[in-house]
Amino acid sequence: MPGLEYHFFELPKFRKSNPNLELKINQWLAFIDDYDKEAIKLAEKRNKTLEKARYEMNYLTGDAAVR
């Protein structure tokens, strides 16, 4: 299939790499990994879309009735 690409991210390697959170891809990986809370806060501060994604995720997973 032309135009289709696969990318594999290894989250344990990402954690060890001391990622540059200026890069959007690293901000999203920190959010997805959900391991380093300080990195997530920093990423959300720099990327307002992540802040909204966190709000939506908490809304969808926080209430047993919604789940």
C-alpha positions in Angstrom: 0.0 0.0 0.0 1.7 3.2 -1.1 2.0 6.0 1.4 1.6 3.7 4.4 4.3 3.8 7.1 4.7 2.0 10.4 6.6 3.5 13.3 7.5 1.6 16.4 8.3 3.4 19.6 9.8 1.5 22.5 8.7 3.3 25.6 11.4 1.8 27.9 14.1 3.2 25.6 12.2 6.5 25.4 12.3 6.8 29.2 16.1 6.2 29.3 16.9 8.6 26.5 16.3 11.9 28.4 14.0 13.2 25.7 13.9 16.7 24.4 10.4 17.9 25.3 10.6 20.8 22.9 9.8 18.3 20.2 6.1 17.5 19.7 6.7 13.8 19.1 8.4 13.6 22.5 5.6 15.5 24.2 3.1 13.0 22.8 5.3 10.0 23.8 5.6 11.3 27.3 1.8 11.6 27.5 1.3 8.1 26.1 3.9 6.6 28.3 2.4 8.2 31.4 5.5 7.3 33.4 7.2 10.5 34.4 4.6 12.9 35.8 6.9 15.9 35.7 7.6 15.3 32.0 3.9 15.1 31.3 3.2 18.4 33.2 6.0 20.1 31.2 4.7 18.6 27.9 1.1 19.7 28.7 2.4 23.2 29.5 4.1 23.4 26.1 1.3 21.7 24.1 -2.2 22.8 24.8 -3.6 19.9 22.7 -2.1 17.5 25.2 -3.9 19.4 28.0 -7.2 18.9 26.3 -6.4 15.2 25.6 -5.6 14.7 29.3 -9.0 16.3 30.2 -10.9 14.1 27.8 -9.0 11.0 28.9 -9.8 11.8 32.6 -13.4 12.4 31.7 -13.7 9.1 29.9 -11.9 6.9 32.4 -12.6 8.7 35.6 -16.3 7.9 36.1 -17.4 4.3 36.5 -20.8 5.1 34.9 -19.1 6.5 31.8 -16.7 3.5 31.5 
